[in-house]
Every structure is written in structure tokens, then in C-alpha cells.
Amino acid sequence: MGEERGVYRILVGKPEGRRPLGRPRRRWADNIKMDLQEVECGYMDWIGLAQDRDRWRTLVSAVMNLRGSMTGGEFLD
């Protein structure tokens, strides 16, 4: 148990390299949260909802229909 342990190196070590410039990349989960806020369901436990495929599929189709009617997405049908 010394300085060779990985936990110790992470705790006291300094990261090498540089962070990329600009805004951090948007993750898939961030997109889901933004979409739910867009349809005023930002408070929803979407991770728990995604465990039930039928309910998740219903939500996704409702959001897509709402989004399609907002942006003229009738051409996609």
C-alpha cells in the first residue's frame, strides 16, 4: 500500500494533457432532457420510464408528433 496504488495516484496526481476548446459535447442523456423540457415534461423520471418499453414508445411517438407539427415535419410521415 504505497504510492504505486492507482487510487493514490488519482487522488494526488495531476492530469496530463489539455481539455478541448469550446463547449462540452452534448450527450444522449442531455438530448433526452432537452426534448422532455421542450414538451414541458422535464420533471419526469425518464430513466425509469424507459424501462417500460410500451410507455417509453408512447412518449417518444407523442414527442415526435408534437415536434413534427411544430416544425412542419409532415413530410417525414
N, C-alpha and C positions, 0 to 999 in steps of 0.2 A: 504494500500500500504506500505508494510514493508518488512522485511527480510523473511517473510514467502512465498512471491511470488515465483513461480517457475522460472521466468525469472531472478530474482535477484540471486537466489541460483545457477543457471547455470553460471551466469556472474562471480560471485566472489568465487564460490565453487571450491573445489579441487576434482578431480575424485578419487574414491576409487578403489582398485584392481590393477592388473598389466596387461600390454599388453602381448599377447602371443609372444613367441620367434619365430624367423625366419622371412622369407619373408611374406608379407601380402598375403592373399588368392587372387587368380585371380577371378575376377567377370565375369559374362557372357558378359557384355559390353566390358571388356578388351579382351576377346577371339575374339569378332567380330572385334575390331580394329586391332588386330594382324593378323587375317585372311585377312582383306582388305589390310593391308600393304604388306602381302605376295604376293598378286596378283597385287601390285602396284596401288591400288585404295584407299590408306589411306586418301586422301583428300576428299573423298566422304561423303556427308551428309547421313549416313546410317540410322539415326533415321527417317528422312523424307522419305527416300526410303522405309523403312519398312512399312510405312502407306499405300502404294500401293502394295497389295498382289501379283499381277501379276509380277510387276517389281522386287519385292523382291525375289519371287520364281525363276525368271530368273537368277538373280545374284547368288543366292545360288547354283543353279544347275550348273552354269558356274564355280563357285569356286570349287565345288565338283568334276567336271570333270577335271579341271586343277590339283587339288590336287591328284586325283586318277591316272592321267597319270604320275605325278611326283614320286609317292610312290609305283607304281605297284598295284594300287587298282582295277585292272581289275577283281580280284577275288570276289569283293564285288557286282558286277553287276548281 
